[in-house]
Amino acid sequence: MITLHHVPQTRSMRSLWLLHELDVPFEVQTYPFDKTLRSPAFLARSPAGRVPALELDGEAVFETGAITEILCERYSPEGLGRLVSHPERSQWLIWVHFAETITQHAAALTQQHVALRDDAMRSPIVMKLEAARIHKCFAALEARLGGRDYLLDGGFSAADVSVGQAVYLARFFAHLEGFDAVAAWYDRITERGGFQASLPKAGEHLFDAEFFEPWPLPA
């Protein structure tokens, strides 16, 4: 049995989307974005107190890249995954893990815009730097996706799920204007039922705005 421990609009959305794409039976336990994840019971599943945490046949699995590799190897090694012997294996691994490069910048901006409640704690310099770093990631994706429908020539895979969810988060802080190939790819993959099923339900949203502008620097 599979149980996903999930906070809407966080990294665990990546694993939720993948599970829907795999079309395997699973359960979801949803948590708020608060100190609930610091409880001893949750820390036994994910020692850093972060989502996602996955229970897979009684074993605790954490870290999205590891979860993606394990689920694909078990349930879709030649579909959403790529076997070790597959010529696209290295590119599959690169892009599955590139998702976290994007997400670290989105996470920093989530902290600045959402988690910090006191305006005096926010840093306009950090906001501008991290938004610029997201645009650098978009540029890398643009170069990869030029002339391609998906990140891999062999078609849609878990690499698109991983990076697509990272771009979903990043778009709260950085626009896709000027990245035409990325925008077309993003529209293509987010039409999928698996993505739509992973979106937050009413009342579950972490973000209270569709876009967070960087704060202006002091005059």
MDTraj code that builds the backbone (N, CA, C; nanometers):
import mdtraj as md
import numpy as np

residues = "MET ILE THR LEU HIS HIS VAL PRO GLN THR ARG SER MET ARG SER LEU TRP LEU LEU HIS GLU LEU ASP VAL PRO PHE GLU VAL GLN THR TYR PRO PHE ASP LYS THR LEU ARG SER PRO ALA PHE LEU ALA ARG SER PRO ALA GLY ARG VAL PRO ALA LEU GLU LEU ASP GLY GLU ALA VAL PHE GLU THR GLY ALA ILE THR GLU ILE LEU CYS GLU ARG TYR SER PRO GLU GLY LEU GLY ARG LEU VAL SER HIS PRO GLU ARG SER GLN TRP LEU ILE TRP VAL HIS PHE ALA GLU THR ILE THR GLN HIS ALA ALA ALA LEU THR GLN GLN HIS VAL ALA LEU ARG ASP ASP ALA MET ARG SER PRO ILE VAL MET LYS LEU GLU ALA ALA ARG ILE HIS LYS CYS PHE ALA ALA LEU GLU ALA ARG LEU GLY GLY ARG ASP TYR LEU LEU ASP GLY GLY PHE SER ALA ALA ASP VAL SER VAL GLY GLN ALA VAL TYR LEU ALA ARG PHE PHE ALA HIS LEU GLU GLY PHE ASP ALA VAL ALA ALA TRP TYR ASP ARG ILE THR GLU ARG GLY GLY PHE GLN ALA SER LEU PRO LYS ALA GLY GLU HIS LEU PHE ASP ALA GLU PHE PHE GLU PRO TRP PRO LEU PRO ALA".split()
xyz = np.array([
    [0.0843, -0.1197, 0.0000],
    [0.0000, 0.0000, 0.0000],
    [0.0883, 0.1253, 0.0000],
    [0.0418, 0.2304, -0.0657],
    [0.1148, 0.3558, -0.0744],
    [0.0356, 0.4644, -0.0029],
    [0.1030, 0.5360, 0.0858],
    [0.0438, 0.6538, 0.1497],
    [0.1381, 0.7708, 0.1297],
    [0.0858, 0.8786, 0.0733],
    [0.1633, 1.0005, 0.0536],
    [0.1259, 1.1023, 0.1604],
    [0.2261, 1.1550, 0.2294],
    [0.2064, 1.2625, 0.3260],
    [0.2360, 1.3934, 0.2537],
    [0.1370, 1.4820, 0.2521],
    [0.1314, 1.5886, 0.1525],
    [0.0873, 1.7216, 0.2138],
    [0.1538, 1.8285, 0.1709],
    [0.1076, 1.9650, 0.1964],
    [0.0798, 2.0282, 0.0604],
    [-0.0421, 2.0756, 0.0366],
    [-0.0735, 2.1318, -0.0950],
    [0.0201, 2.2466, -0.1335],
    [0.0500, 2.2539, -0.2620],
    [0.1344, 2.3579, -0.3209],
    [0.2764, 2.3598, -0.2632],
    [0.3274, 2.2415, -0.2335],
    [0.4668, 2.2258, -0.1930],
    [0.5293, 2.1165, -0.2791],
    [0.6533, 2.0786, -0.2482],
    [0.7213, 1.9740, -0.3240],
    [0.6405, 1.8451, -0.3330],
    [0.5612, 1.8154, -0.2326],
    [0.4896, 1.6878, -0.2336],
    [0.3852, 1.6812, -0.3443],
    [0.3480, 1.7957, -0.4002],
    [0.2592, 1.7969, -0.5172],
    [0.3232, 1.7222, -0.6332],
    [0.4560, 1.7247, -0.6396],
    [0.5311, 1.6525, -0.7441],
    [0.5045, 1.5027, -0.7345],
    [0.5111, 1.4501, -0.6140],
    [0.4870, 1.3071, -0.5942],
    [0.3403, 1.2729, -0.6158],
    [0.2515, 1.3634, -0.5765],
    [0.1083, 1.3398, -0.5963],
    [0.0756, 1.3327, -0.7455],
    [0.1287, 1.4254, -0.8234],
    [0.1077, 1.4225, -0.9687],
    [0.1602, 1.2922, -1.0276],
    [0.2805, 1.2520, -0.9865],
    [0.3391, 1.1286, -1.0390],
    [0.2518, 1.0078, -1.0056],
    [0.2013, 1.0010, -0.8850],
    [0.1162, 0.8883, -0.8464],
    [-0.0089, 0.8823, -0.9330],
    [-0.0673, 0.9975, -0.9627],
    [-0.1838, 0.9988, -1.0516],
    [-0.1453, 0.9507, -1.1916],
    [-0.0292, 0.9909, -1.2407],
    [0.0149, 0.9465, -1.3728],
    [0.0405, 0.7962, -1.3751],
    [0.0923, 0.7432, -1.2665],
    [0.1200, 0.5991, -1.2589],
    [-0.0079, 0.5169, -1.2501],
    [-0.1160, 0.5811, -1.2050],
    [-0.2466, 0.5141, -1.1955],
    [-0.2382, 0.3897, -1.1078],
    [-0.1777, 0.4071, -0.9895],
    [-0.1699, 0.2999, -0.8907],
    [-0.2537, 0.3395, -0.7695],
    [-0.3021, 0.2427, -0.6929],
    [-0.3793, 0.2772, -0.5734],
    [-0.2908, 0.3449, -0.4688],
    [-0.3404, 0.4525, -0.4099],
    [-0.2665, 0.5201, -0.3032],
    [-0.3628, 0.6022, -0.2184],
    [-0.3161, 0.6347, -0.1000],
    [-0.3894, 0.7223, -0.0092],
    [-0.3087, 0.8487, 0.0146],
    [-0.3767, 0.9555, 0.0504],
    [-0.3104, 1.0829, 0.0792],
    [-0.3488, 1.1288, 0.2183],
    [-0.2493, 1.1636, 0.2979],
    [-0.2719, 1.2327, 0.4244],
    [-0.2234, 1.3762, 0.4068],
    [-0.3154, 1.4715, 0.4226],
    [-0.2853, 1.6117, 0.3973],
    [-0.2609, 1.6850, 0.5286],
    [-0.1589, 1.7705, 0.5280],
    [-0.1179, 1.8451, 0.6458],
    [-0.1236, 1.9950, 0.6160],
    [-0.1404, 2.0769, 0.7188],
    [-0.1281, 2.2210, 0.6992],
    [0.0198, 2.2617, 0.6910],
    [0.0442, 2.3825, 0.6445],
    [0.1797, 2.4366, 0.6347],
    [0.2160, 2.4991, 0.7689],
    [0.2453, 2.4132, 0.8674],
    [0.2735, 2.4628, 1.0015],
    [0.3638, 2.3638, 1.0758],
    [0.3676, 2.3738, 1.2078],
    [0.4593, 2.2923, 1.2879],
    [0.4131, 2.1483, 1.3057],
    [0.3014, 2.1121, 1.2452],
    [0.2552, 1.9736, 1.2518],
    [0.3628, 1.8771, 1.2022],
    [0.4408, 1.9219, 1.1046],
    [0.5445, 1.8365, 1.0463],
    [0.6637, 1.8170, 1.1385],
    [0.6626, 1.8825, 1.2532],
    [0.7712, 1.8649, 1.3499],
    [0.7359, 1.7638, 1.4595],
    [0.6205, 1.7010, 1.4476],
    [0.5796, 1.6041, 1.5494],
    [0.6685, 1.4802, 1.5422],
    [0.6898, 1.4110, 1.6541],
    [0.7713, 1.2888, 1.6514],
    [0.7209, 1.1855, 1.5517],
    [0.5884, 1.1754, 1.5389],
    [0.5329, 1.0762, 1.4465],
    [0.5716, 1.1085, 1.3030],
    [0.5666, 1.2370, 1.2659],
    [0.6032, 1.2714, 1.1288],
    [0.7543, 1.2633, 1.1076],
    [0.8317, 1.3053, 1.2070],
    [0.9772, 1.2994, 1.1939],
    [1.0273, 1.1562, 1.1770],
    [0.9506, 1.0592, 1.2247],
    [0.9876, 0.9195, 1.2034],
    [0.9764, 0.8812, 1.0561],
    [0.8956, 0.9562, 0.9803],
    [0.8794, 0.9306, 0.8370],
    [0.9722, 1.0174, 0.7527],
    [0.9989, 1.1385, 0.8006],
    [1.0832, 1.2322, 0.7265],
    [1.1632, 1.3112, 0.8288],
    [1.2884, 1.2758, 0.8536],
    [1.3622, 1.3292, 0.9688],
    [1.3887, 1.4783, 0.9649],
    [1.3780, 1.5426, 0.8487],
    [1.3934, 1.6881, 0.8431],
    [1.2604, 1.7600, 0.8602],
    [1.1527, 1.6836, 0.8773],
    [1.0221, 1.7445, 0.8971],
    [0.9691, 1.8121, 0.7727],
    [0.9926, 1.7493, 0.6563],
    [0.9495, 1.8070, 0.5292],
    [0.8657, 1.7062, 0.4513],
    [0.7805, 1.7588, 0.3655],
    [0.7084, 1.6737, 0.2719],
    [0.7773, 1.6827, 0.1359],
    [0.7624, 1.5762, 0.0555],
    [0.6792, 1.4592, 0.0781],
    [0.7471, 1.3542, 0.1637],
    [0.6629, 1.2765, 0.2281],
    [0.7047, 1.1502, 0.2871],
    [0.6117, 1.0447, 0.2293],
    [0.6682, 0.9332, 0.1963],
    [0.5901, 0.8271, 0.1332],
    [0.6051, 0.6998, 0.2148],
    [0.4939, 0.6347, 0.2425],
    [0.4963, 0.5006, 0.3014],
    [0.4715, 0.4016, 0.1878],
    [0.5690, 0.3179, 0.1626],
    [0.5621, 0.2221, 0.0526],
    [0.5852, 0.0826, 0.1079],
    [0.4773, 0.0079, 0.1186],
    [0.4843, -0.1284, 0.1741],
    [0.5532, -0.1284, 0.3104],
    [0.5184, -0.0300, 0.3934],
    [0.5704, -0.0236, 0.5289],
    [0.7032, 0.0468, 0.5439],
    [0.7654, 0.0839, 0.4343],
    [0.8936, 0.1535, 0.4401],
    [0.8729, 0.3032, 0.4210],
    [0.9437, 0.3842, 0.4996],
    [0.9356, 0.5292, 0.4862],
    [1.0359, 0.5761, 0.3819],
    [0.9878, 0.6534, 0.2842],
    [1.0716, 0.7080, 0.1784],
    [1.0511, 0.8589, 0.1768],
    [1.1610, 0.9357, 0.1684],
    [1.1489, 1.0809, 0.1601],
    [1.2472, 1.1323, 0.0557],
    [1.2349, 1.2613, 0.0234],
    [1.3065, 1.3307, -0.0841],
    [1.2406, 1.3002, -0.2191],
    [1.1988, 1.4066, -0.2884],
    [1.1190, 1.3880, -0.4094],
    [1.1946, 1.3137, -0.5192],
    [1.3233, 1.3429, -0.5354],
    [1.3981, 1.2729, -0.6394],
    [1.4033, 1.1233, -0.6137],
    [1.4267, 1.0858, -0.4887],
    [1.4305, 0.9436, -0.4534],
    [1.2937, 0.8792, -0.4733],
    [1.1894, 0.9489, -0.4315],
    [1.0536, 0.8959, -0.4486],
    [1.0240, 0.8736, -0.5960],
    [1.0612, 0.9702, -0.6789],
    [1.0371, 0.9568, -0.8230],
    [1.1109, 0.8359, -0.8798],
    [1.2374, 0.8218, -0.8461],
    [1.3136, 0.7083, -0.8986],
    [1.2553, 0.5753, -0.8524],
    [1.2227, 0.5652, -0.7252],
    [1.1720, 0.4393, -0.6705],
    [1.0381, 0.4029, -0.7334],
    [0.9458, 0.4994, -0.7417],
    [0.8132, 0.4710, -0.7980],
    [0.8227, 0.4332, -0.9457],
    [0.9062, 0.5044, -1.0202],
    [0.9178, 0.4722, -1.1630],
    [0.9823, 0.3363, -1.1848],
    [1.0852, 0.3039, -1.1067],
    [1.1496, 0.1736, -1.1211],
    [1.0531, 0.0594, -1.0899],
    [0.9643, 0.0842, -0.9955],
    [0.8720, -0.0219, -0.9555],
    [0.7517, -0.0322, -1.0487],
    [0.6967, 0.0822, -1.0896],
    [0.5675, 0.0800, -1.1578],
    [0.5709, 0.1193, -1.3057],
    [0.6749, 0.1888, -1.3503],
    [0.6759, 0.2318, -1.4907],
    [0.8186, 0.2525, -1.5408],
    [0.9012, 0.1478, -1.5356],
    [1.0427, 0.1650, -1.5717],
    [1.0658, 0.1985, -1.7181],
    [0.9713, 0.1628, -1.8039],
    [0.9885, 0.1884, -1.9472],
    [0.8856, 0.2880, -2.0009],
    [0.8116, 0.3509, -1.9107],
    [0.7134, 0.4503, -1.9514],
    [0.7499, 0.5860, -1.8964],
    [0.7118, 0.6113, -1.7717],
    [0.7467, 0.7371, -1.7058],
    [0.8926, 0.7388, -1.6631],
    [0.9513, 0.6218, -1.6441],
    [1.0927, 0.6118, -1.6088],
    [1.1773, 0.5745, -1.7289],
    [1.3064, 0.5597, -1.7032],
    [1.3996, 0.5118, -1.8049],
    [1.4934, 0.4128, -1.7368],
    [1.5013, 0.2924, -1.7910],
    [1.5867, 0.1889, -1.7350],
    [1.7335, 0.2313, -1.7375],
    [1.8137, 0.1700, -1.6512],
    [1.9563, 0.2022, -1.6460],
    [2.0218, 0.1832, -1.7821],
    [1.9759, 0.0868, -1.8572],
    [2.0345, 0.0590, -1.9888],
    [1.9796, 0.1474, -2.1004],
    [1.8808, 0.2297, -2.0697],
    [1.8159, 0.3113, -2.1732],
    [1.9081, 0.4267, -2.2135],
    [1.9172, 0.4592, -2.3417],
    [2.0051, 0.5695, -2.3837],
    [1.9653, 0.7057, -2.3277],
    [1.8406, 0.7198, -2.2836],
    [1.7968, 0.8474, -2.2253],
    [1.8080, 0.8502, -2.0728],
    [1.8644, 0.7462, -2.0143],
    [1.8697, 0.7373, -1.8682],
    [1.9398, 0.8575, -1.8049],
    [2.0542, 0.8975, -1.8584],
    [2.1281, 1.0076, -1.7958],
    [2.0494, 1.1382, -1.8056],
    [1.9888, 1.1646, -1.9213],
    [1.9094, 1.2866, -1.9353],
    [1.7856, 1.2816, -1.8455],
    [1.7267, 1.1648, -1.8323],
    [1.6118, 1.1495, -1.7426],
    [1.6508, 1.1874, -1.5994],
    [1.7627, 1.1353, -1.5523],
    [1.8091, 1.1663, -1.4171],
    [1.8413, 1.3153, -1.4016],
    [1.9077, 1.3719, -1.5014],
    [1.9446, 1.5139, -1.4944],
    [1.8216, 1.6005, -1.4749],
    [1.7185, 1.5768, -1.5564],
    [1.6020, 1.6655, -1.5499],
    [1.5115, 1.6338, -1.4322],
    [1.5030, 1.5084, -1.3914],
    [1.4292, 1.4775, -1.2679],
    [1.4867, 1.5571, -1.1513],
    [1.6191, 1.5657, -1.1441],
    [1.6823, 1.6328, -1.0306],
    [1.6989, 1.7835, -1.0530],
    [1.6926, 1.8288, -1.1780],
    [1.6950, 1.9729, -1.2038],
    [1.5723, 2.0407, -1.1427],
    [1.4653, 1.9640, -1.1242],
    [1.3461, 2.0190, -1.0592],
    [1.3800, 2.0820, -0.9247],
    [1.4696, 2.0190, -0.8511],
    [1.5044, 2.0717, -0.7191],
    [1.5872, 2.1991, -0.7296],
    [1.6640, 2.2150, -0.8365],
    [1.7357, 2.3408, -0.8575],
    [1.6371, 2.4567, -0.8686],
    [1.5300, 2.4358, -0.9449],
    [1.4273, 2.5387, -0.9565],
    [1.3565, 2.5601, -0.8235],
    [1.3220, 2.4504, -0.7581],
    [1.2390, 2.4581, -0.6385],
    [1.3100, 2.5253, -0.5222],
    [1.4429, 2.5133, -0.5142],
    [1.5115, 2.5786, -0.4026],
    [1.4926, 2.7304, -0.4087],
    [1.4860, 2.7863, -0.5297],
    [1.4638, 2.9293, -0.5425],
    [1.3179, 2.9653, -0.5119],
    [1.2247, 2.8831, -0.5585],
    [1.0843, 2.9060, -0.5262],
    [1.0596, 2.8919, -0.3762],
    [1.1298, 2.7976, -0.3116],
    [1.1139, 2.7808, -0.1671],
    [1.1648, 2.9023, -0.0907],
    [1.2773, 2.9589, -0.1362],
    [1.3291, 3.0805, -0.0717],
    [1.2302, 3.1946, -0.0849],
    [1.1651, 3.2046, -0.1987],
    [1.0678, 3.3109, -0.2191],
    [0.9385, 3.2841, -0.1438],
    [0.9021, 3.1576, -0.1300],
    [0.7862, 3.1242, -0.0471],
    [0.8112, 3.1670, 0.0970],
    [0.9325, 3.1451, 0.1450],
    [0.9658, 3.1893, 0.2806],
    [0.9530, 3.3407, 0.2924],
    [1.0067, 3.4129, 0.1942],
    [1.0039, 3.5585, 0.2002],
    [0.8616, 3.6137, 0.1933],
    [0.7814, 3.5610, 0.1035],
    [0.6498, 3.6190, 0.0777],
    [0.5387, 3.5615, 0.1644],
    [0.5546, 3.4352, 0.2068],
    [0.4444, 3.3659, 0.2733],
    [0.4764, 3.3338, 0.4188],
    [0.5919, 3.2712, 0.4423],
    [0.6215, 3.2216, 0.5770],
    [0.6563, 3.3336, 0.6748],
    [0.7264, 3.4370, 0.6282],
    [0.7631, 3.5480, 0.7159],
    [0.6450, 3.6421, 0.7314],
    [0.5971, 3.6561, 0.8520],
    [0.4774, 3.7364, 0.8758],
    [0.5095, 3.8826, 0.9019],
    [0.6293, 3.9096, 0.9523],
    [0.6688, 4.0457, 0.9874],
    [0.7401, 4.1091, 0.8685],
    [0.6878, 4.2212, 0.8203],
    [0.7473, 4.2849, 0.7030],
    [0.8948, 4.3193, 0.7230],
    [0.9331, 4.3491, 0.8456],
    [1.0725, 4.3868, 0.8723],
    [1.1681, 4.2707, 0.8488],
    [1.1163, 4.1478, 0.8448],
    [1.2008, 4.0299, 0.8253],
    [1.2239, 3.9984, 0.6774],
    [1.1475, 4.0611, 0.5898],
    [1.1572, 4.0309, 0.4470],
    [1.2741, 4.1064, 0.3852],
    [1.3326, 4.0485, 0.2831],
    [1.4477, 4.1097, 0.2169],
    [1.4174, 4.1321, 0.0692],
    [1.4030, 4.2572, 0.0255],
    [1.3812, 4.2822, -0.1177],
    [1.4992, 4.2370, -0.2022],
    [1.6197, 4.2394, -0.1467],
    [1.7370, 4.1940, -0.2225],
    [1.7276, 4.0442, -0.2488],
    [1.6935, 3.9662, -0.1459],
    [1.6771, 3.8222, -0.1637],
    [1.5672, 3.7938, -0.2660],
    [1.4565, 3.8674, -0.2565],
    [1.3460, 3.8457, -0.3503],
    [1.3896, 3.8658, -0.4942],
    [1.4613, 3.9742, -0.5204],
    [1.5053, 4.0033, -0.6567],
    [1.6081, 3.9008, -0.7049],
    [1.7006, 3.8640, -0.6195],
    [1.8029, 3.7670, -0.6580],
    [1.7415, 3.6313, -0.6896],
    [1.6522, 3.5849, -0.6039],
    [1.5946, 3.4524, -0.6245],
    [1.5031, 3.4505, -0.7470],
    [1.4304, 3.5585, -0.7720],
    [1.3481, 3.5653, -0.8934],
    [1.4372, 3.5625, -1.0179],
    [1.5507, 3.6321, -1.0123],
    [1.6439, 3.6312, -1.1255],
    [1.7009, 3.4912, -1.1473],
    [1.7261, 3.4188, -1.0392],
    [1.7794, 3.2826, -1.0511],
    [1.6762, 3.1884, -1.1130],
    [1.5479, 3.2108, -1.0834],
    [1.4439, 3.1318, -1.1489],
    [1.4456, 3.1571, -1.2990],
    [1.4628, 3.2816, -1.3385],
    [1.4684, 3.3117, -1.4821],
    [1.5882, 3.2430, -1.5484],
    [1.6988, 3.2293, -1.4767],
    [1.8130, 3.1540, -1.5304],
    [1.7741, 3.0080, -1.5545],
    [1.6964, 2.9530, -1.4626],
    [1.6488, 2.8151, -1.4802],
    [1.5545, 2.8052, -1.5991],
    [1.4668, 2.9043, -1.6150],
    [1.3776, 2.9049, -1.7308],
    [1.4586, 2.9093, -1.8609],
    [1.5687, 2.9853, -1.8604],
    [1.6528, 2.9934, -1.9798],
    [1.7141, 2.8572, -2.0125],
    [1.7547, 2.7825, -1.9097],
    [1.8087, 2.6484, -1.9321],
    [1.7023, 2.5559, -1.9911],
    [1.5815, 2.5676, -1.9407],
    [1.4716, 2.4875, -1.9951],
    [1.4393, 2.5271, -2.1384],
    [1.4423, 2.6570, -2.1657],
    [1.4150, 2.7045, -2.3012],
    [1.5128, 2.6430, -2.4010],
    [1.6396, 2.6384, -2.3627],
    [1.7409, 2.5790, -2.4504],
    [1.7143, 2.4300, -2.4717],
    [1.6723, 2.3623, -2.3674],
    [1.6466, 2.2185, -2.3783],
    [1.5216, 2.1905, -2.4624],
    [1.4184, 2.2710, -2.4470],
    [1.2891, 2.2420, -2.5079],
    [1.2760, 2.2945, -2.6502],
    [1.3724, 2.3704, -2.6986],
    [1.3659, 2.4175, -2.8361],
    [1.3589, 2.3006, -2.9331],
    [1.2488, 2.2900, -3.0084],
    [1.2323, 2.1796, -3.1017],
    [1.1839, 2.0502, -3.0399],
    [1.1516, 2.0513, -2.9103],
    [1.1025, 1.9303, -2.8438],
    [0.9649, 1.9556, -2.7826],
    [0.8815, 1.8525, -2.7813],
    [0.7532, 1.8606, -2.7113],
    [0.7695, 1.8348, -2.5625],
    [0.8685, 1.7509, -2.5276],
    [0.8931, 1.7130, -2.3888],
    [1.0427, 1.7189, -2.3612],
    [1.0803, 1.7017, -2.2363],
    [1.2213, 1.7124, -2.2009],
    [1.3062, 1.6020, -2.2624],
    [1.2456, 1.4880, -2.2865],
    [1.3167, 1.3766, -2.3500],
    [1.2583, 1.3499, -2.4873],
    [1.3432, 1.3124, -2.5805],
    [1.2965, 1.2837, -2.7166],
    [1.1987, 1.1672, -2.7195],
    [1.2104, 1.0766, -2.6238],
    [1.1234, 0.9595, -2.6205],
    [0.9825, 0.9869, -2.5744],
    [0.9528, 1.1098, -2.5349],
    [0.8165, 1.1448, -2.4963],
    [0.8022, 1.1802, -2.3495],
    [0.6783, 1.2041, -2.3102],
    [0.6451, 1.2453, -2.1741],
    [0.6979, 1.1443, -2.0728],
    [0.7565, 1.1966, -1.9640],
    [0.8126, 1.1094, -1.8610],
    [0.8021, 1.1776, -1.7255],
    [0.8513, 1.1086, -1.6237],
    [0.8533, 1.1663, -1.4898],
    [0.9425, 1.2895, -1.4819],
    [1.0348, 1.3054, -1.5762],
    [1.1141, 1.4281, -1.5799],
    [1.0253, 1.5487, -1.6047],
    [0.9264, 1.5346, -1.6923],
    [0.8324, 1.6432, -1.7174],
    [0.7448, 1.6706, -1.5953],
    [0.7073, 1.5647, -1.5243],
    [0.6308, 1.5822, -1.4014],
    [0.7124, 1.6609, -1.2993],
    [0.8349, 1.6187, -1.2764],
    [0.9178, 1.6820, -1.1744],
    [0.9444, 1.8277, -1.2063],
    [0.9907, 1.8543, -1.3286],
    [1.0225, 1.9919, -1.3653],
    [0.8947, 2.0735, -1.3820],
    [0.7903, 2.0110, -1.4334],
    [0.6639, 2.0835, -1.4501],
    [0.6080, 2.1331, -1.3191],
    [0.6159, 2.0510, -1.2155],
    [0.5656, 2.0954, -1.0857],
    [0.6544, 2.2046, -1.0284],
    [0.7848, 2.1953, -1.0530],
    [0.8748, 2.3013, -1.0067],
    [0.8431, 2.4342, -1.0759],
    [0.8124, 2.4279, -1.2048],
    [0.7750, 2.5496, -1.2770],
    [0.6405, 2.6023, -1.2262],
    [0.5489, 2.5127, -1.1936],
    [0.4216, 2.5554, -1.1329],
    [0.4471, 2.6426, -1.0106],
    [0.5361, 2.6003, -0.9226],
    [0.5684, 2.6798, -0.8039],
    [0.6421, 2.8076, -0.8415],
    [0.7361, 2.7968, -0.9342],
    [0.8175, 2.9129, -0.9702],
    [0.7343, 3.0233, -1.0330],
    [0.6261, 2.9871, -1.1012],
    [0.5438, 3.0878, -1.1682],
    [0.4696, 3.1803, -1.0723],
    [0.4697, 3.1485, -0.9458],
    [0.4148, 3.2425, -0.8480],
    [0.5077, 3.3624, -0.8277],
    [0.6323, 3.3500, -0.8762],
    [0.7326, 3.4533, -0.8483],
    [0.8057, 3.5022, -0.9736],
    [0.7934, 3.4325, -1.0847],
    [0.8655, 3.4703, -1.2066],
    [0.7790, 3.4351, -1.3270],
    [0.7654, 3.5294, -1.4200],
    [0.6810, 3.5097, -1.5369],
    [0.7530, 3.4284, -1.6442],
    [0.6733, 3.3636, -1.7294],
    [0.7282, 3.2861, -1.8406],
    [0.7370, 3.3657, -1.9704],
    [0.7000, 3.4937, -1.9678],
    [0.7104, 3.5745, -2.0883],
    [0.8544, 3.5743, -2.1407],
    [0.8683, 3.5540, -2.2709],
    [1.0005, 3.5484, -2.3322],
    [1.0576, 3.4085, -2.3394],
    [0.9916, 3.3132, -2.2760],
    [1.0353, 3.1727, -2.2799],
    [0.9258, 3.0927, -2.3507],
    [0.9177, 3.1094, -2.4806],
    [0.8049, 3.0564, -2.5567],
    [0.7999, 2.9043, -2.5566],
    [0.9150, 2.8389, -2.5696],
    [0.9160, 2.6923, -2.5707],
    [0.8750, 2.6367, -2.4349],
    [0.9200, 2.7009, -2.3279],
    [0.8819, 2.6565, -2.1934],
    [0.7324, 2.6752, -2.1720],
    [0.6800, 2.7897, -2.2148],
    [0.5377, 2.8179, -2.1965],
    [0.4512, 2.7172, -2.2721],
    [0.4913, 2.6839, -2.3953],
    [0.4137, 2.5873, -2.4737],
    [0.4185, 2.4487, -2.4097],
    [0.5372, 2.4092, -2.3653],
    [0.5527, 2.2801, -2.2949],
    [0.4706, 2.2779, -2.1663],
    [0.4762, 2.3867, -2.0899],
    [0.4030, 2.3917, -1.9632],
    [0.2528, 2.3801, -1.9885],
    [0.2025, 2.4506, -2.0877],
    [0.0602, 2.4393, -2.1207],
    [0.0252, 2.2963, -2.1595],
    [0.1147, 2.2319, -2.2328],
    [0.0894, 2.0956, -2.2804],
    [0.0798, 1.9974, -2.1635],
    [0.1742, 2.0038, -2.0722],
    [0.1769, 1.9025, -1.9651],
    [0.0735, 1.9310, -1.8569],
    [0.0361, 2.0568, -1.8369],
    [-0.0603, 2.0869, -1.7307],
    [-0.2046, 2.0653, -1.7753],
    [-0.2236, 2.0288, -1.9016],
    [-0.3563, 1.9848, -1.9454],
    [-0.3844, 1.8413, -1.9037],
    [-0.2826, 1.7703, -1.8617],
    [-0.2972, 1.6295, -1.8280],
    [-0.3819, 1.6127, -1.7015],
    [-0.4561, 1.5024, -1.6985],
    [-0.5416, 1.4759, -1.5838],
    [-0.4644, 1.4605, -1.4544],
    [-0.3426, 1.4052, -1.4627],
    [-0.2622, 1.3866, -1.3423],
    [-0.2265, 1.5179, -1.2771],
    [-0.1911, 1.6182, -1.3580],
    [-0.1624, 1.7500, -1.3021],
    [-0.2875, 1.8108, -1.2415],
    [-0.3964, 1.8063, -1.3141],
    [-0.5200, 1.8668, -1.2650],
    [-0.5638, 1.8038, -1.1323],
    [-0.5439, 1.6729, -1.1191],
    [-0.5821, 1.6038, -0.9952],
    [-0.4915, 1.6403, -0.8785],
    [-0.3711, 1.6907, -0.9072],
    [-0.2765, 1.7242, -0.8000],
    [-0.2933, 1.8668, -0.7484],
    [-0.3762, 1.9466, -0.8140],
    [-0.3953, 2.0846, -0.7715],
    [-0.4667, 2.0906, -0.6371],
    [-0.4444, 2.1971, -0.5590],
    [-0.5106, 2.2071, -0.4285],
    [-0.6608, 2.2223, -0.4431],
    [-0.7311, 2.1650, -0.3482],
    [-0.8767, 2.1794, -0.3436],
    [-0.9138, 2.3112, -0.2751],
    [-1.0383, 2.3450, -0.2808],
    [-1.0857, 2.4680, -0.2176],
    [-1.0475, 2.4685, -0.0702],
    [-0.9885, 2.5782, -0.0265],
    [-0.9486, 2.5912, 0.1127],
    [-0.8124, 2.5342, 0.1445],
    [-0.7447, 2.4735, 0.0453],
    [-0.6140, 2.4124, 0.0697],
    [-0.4973, 2.4980, 0.0225],
    [-0.5221, 2.6129, -0.0373],
    [-0.4162, 2.6903, -0.1003],
    [-0.3174, 2.7467, 0.0015],
    [-0.1895, 2.7288, -0.0291],
    [-0.0829, 2.7896, 0.0500],
    [-0.0634, 2.9351, 0.0109],
    [-0.0746, 2.9640, -0.1197],
    [-0.0512, 3.0990, -0.1701],
    [-0.1831, 3.1740, -0.1798],
    [-0.1837, 3.2982, -0.1325],
    [-0.3056, 3.3788, -0.1354],
    [-0.3059, 3.4798, -0.2500],
    [-0.2150, 3.4633, -0.3452],
    [-0.2094, 3.5473, -0.4638],
    [-0.1630, 3.4627, -0.5806],
    [-0.1960, 3.5061, -0.7022],
    [-0.1510, 3.4339, -0.8207],
    [-0.0078, 3.4682, -0.8570],
    [0.0397, 3.5851, -0.8120],
    [0.1767, 3.6255, -0.8415],
    [0.2241, 3.7196, -0.7313],
    [0.3511, 3.7005, -0.6878],
    [0.4098, 3.7822, -0.5838],
    [0.5234, 3.8659, -0.6444],
    [0.5026, 3.9943, -0.6523],
    [0.6024, 4.0829, -0.7062],
    [0.7174, 4.1013, -0.6051],
    [0.8428, 4.1086, -0.6534],
    [0.9529, 4.1428, -0.5614],
    [0.9295, 4.2806, -0.5015],
    [0.9667, 4.2953, -0.3775],
    [0.9538, 4.4264, -0.3145],
    [1.0539, 4.5235, -0.3736],
    [1.0175, 4.6511, -0.3855],
    [1.1166, 4.7484, -0.4342],
    [1.2253, 4.7714, -0.3312],
    [1.3455, 4.7961, -0.3802],
    [1.4547, 4.8297, -0.2899],
    [1.4302, 4.9676, -0.2265],
    [1.4765, 4.9879, -0.1037],
    [1.4601, 5.1190, -0.0403],
    [1.5229, 5.2280, -0.1251],
    [1.4606, 5.3454, -0.1264],
    [1.5129, 5.4577, -0.2041],
    [1.6471, 5.5047, -0.1443],
])
top = md.Topology()
chain = top.add_chain()
for i, resn in enumerate(residues, 1):
    res = top.add_residue(resn, chain, resSeq=i)
    for name in ("N", "CA", "C"):
        top.add_atom(name, md.element.get_by_symbol(name[0]), res)
traj = md.Trajectory(xyz[None], top)
